[in-house]
Amino acid sequence: MPTVLRYEAFRIYFYSHEPNEPPHVHVDRDNLSAKFWLNPVSLAHNRGFNA
């Protein structure tokens, strides 16, 4: 899973092979996780981050 960016405690990355999903990135911080679709940019999934 290639890391796109590390910013403070955040890590933004993608999996190189997810053939049944539109383009997206994952964002993790500690035990929090989210997934964002890229086109258009929108939240796909959130586990633990505040709104």
HUMO-V658538 format. One record per run of one state. SS is the DSSP state (h for helix, s for strand, l for the rest). FROM is the first residue (numbers start at 0). LEN is the number of residues. Records with the same first field share a line. If there is no record, write none. Layout:
# HUMO-V658538
SS = FROM-LEN + FROM-LEN
This chain:
# HUMO-V658538
l = 0-2 + 7-2 + 13-10 + 29-2 + 38-2 + 47-4
s = 2-5 + 9-4 + 23-6 + 31-7 + 40-7
